Amino acid sequence: MNNERQRRLLDGEEEQLLAACEVSERQRTEGGTFGACGTLTWWLRPLVILAIETAMRRGELLALRWPDIDLERRIARLHTSKNGKPRNVPLSSRAIAALRALPRAITGPVIPASPNAVKLAWIRLRSRARRAYLTRCQEHDLQDKALFSNLRFHDLRHEATSRIAERVPNVVELSA
């Protein structure tokens, strides 16, 4: 069975997702409400940005520890990946900014969340972004029904690789 997907972010989806993350951030900093599991998803915006900027898988992002990140050399070291081999991931300026905005602990993960927490936070984020989008559309009598339909967290990886491919046309260099 072929599970290949070609889903990329549509115009406006990234901005809507990040704006919906801001709602969570604002709630946290203003002492607002907690999420369904009793936790705040302050790590969600940096996680989305890192996924879009690095093309790292969810598990790779969650496995990152601060000693694995060299902000000066702009590299994140993955000790294990899907193919079982370690690799270095280059970090864009936007990825560096997202990492610098995170609290740093000597031990523990860069993103302190479980895979299930990310899954649930992603579902809530996508719903929040869609609701906000539809509310704005009603005001202007516009609507793109495709926005956020069937968007998965893993699609951010496809978006990232597609963006990188636009900047790095050499296939050998891109695959590395």
Protein Blocks (a to p, Z undefined) as FASTA:
>chain_A
ZZbdfbdcdehklmmmmmmmmmmmmmmmnopacdfkopacfklmmmmmmmmmnopafklm
mmpcfklpcfknopacdfbdfkopacdddddfklmmmmmmpccdfbdcfblcdfklmmmm
mmmmmmmmmmmmmmmmmmnopacfkgopapafklmmmmmmmmmmmmmmblklmmZZ
